[in-house]
Amino acid sequence: MQEQILRKFFLGFIQIHILHHANVEPFYGAWMIEELKEHGYDMSPGTLYPILHTMEAKQLLTKESRTIHGKVRKYYTITELGERVLEEAKKKAYELFKEIKD
Ligand SMILES: [Zn+2]
């Protein structure tokens, strides 16, 4: 029960986190898994990729194949809609953080 509720909350945090990084520079899935791990989220590809696909379907991210050092990887970039959603989410997250931090 508690697990389930937290997982639902974290899904929102993770999506904001993903948008934040996509806004800084394009990323690929394996990089994001490592990044999320550093923030304490243990996420498997089987969990992350459906989230990325949903965000792509909602036009928050776009995907393109790039070959770097002979490796083909799918890179995700933020869209204009994604930027607007991120701005709004950041405001709300900051407002909430100020309220609950102590
Ligand atoms: Zn991060």
Boltz pocket constraint, residues with backbone or C-beta under 6 A from the ligand:
constraints:
  - pocket:
      binder: B
      contacts: [[A, 17], [A, 21], [A, 35], [A, 39]]
      max_distance: 6.0
